[in-house]
């Protein structure tokens, strides 16, 4: 996942293939699927929920950058006529962020924040003051691993880039932390 290749070994030979990909996964919040619902009661016990959540290994979960919880969509949200942000605006913001990253890393041999190693994370994502306190508290409260902590730093750098901010501000770190805290796991 992290190195961008996969090696397949068989008795007669070994082959290595490039494997850069984007993993998008989904799961129910609990075995019955109703935990956190505004309309349906959850019938699961805490033990069942913990066992269900434990089906995903910690090391795999650490390698997933964004954890976003979704709730059911109500009738009002479906029928609302409020216009969404146009795709052209989103595309322009992403293109600008990618250009910032390309410029930032042109001497480093990489192109995007996701490719940063530990040394580059320390160089380009160095929290101080309020940001450092926020991260320290989140690290303790959410019991983040070193890998998850580095993921938060990379995501915060990307959030800042999408905003066009040269520095990573506390609100960028806060948003990145928010993407790590799955209440399904942290409320138990």
PESUL-V223592 format. One record per backbone hydrogen bond with DSSP energy under -0.5 kcal/mol. NH is the residue of the N-H (numbers start at 1). CO is the residue of the C=O. Records with the same first field share a line. If there is no record, write none. Layout:
NH: CO, CO
This chain:
6: 17
8: 6, 15
9: 7
10: 13
15: 8
17: 6
19: 4
21: 19
23: 21
24: 22
37: 34
49: 45
50: 46
51: 47
52: 48
53: 49
54: 50
55: 52
56: 53
57: 55
61: 57
62: 58
63: 59, 60
64: 61
65: 63
67: 179
68: 66
74: 72
78: 74
79: 75
80: 76
89: 86
90: 86
91: 87
92: 88
93: 89
94: 90
95: 91
96: 92
97: 93
98: 94
99: 95
100: 96
101: 97
102: 98
103: 99
104: 100
105: 101
106: 103
108: 105
109: 105
110: 105
115: 112
116: 113
121: 117
122: 118
123: 119
124: 120
125: 121
127: 125
131: 128
132: 128
133: 129
134: 130
135: 131
136: 132
137: 133
138: 134
139: 135
140: 136
141: 137
142: 138
144: 139
149: 145
150: 146
151: 147
152: 148
153: 149
154: 150
155: 151
156: 152
157: 153
158: 154
159: 155
160: 156
161: 157
162: 158
163: 159
164: 160, 161
165: 160
169: 167
172: 169
173: 169
174: 170
175: 171
176: 172
177: 173
178: 174
179: 175
180: 177
181: 177
182: 180
183: 181
185: 182
186: 182
187: 183
188: 185
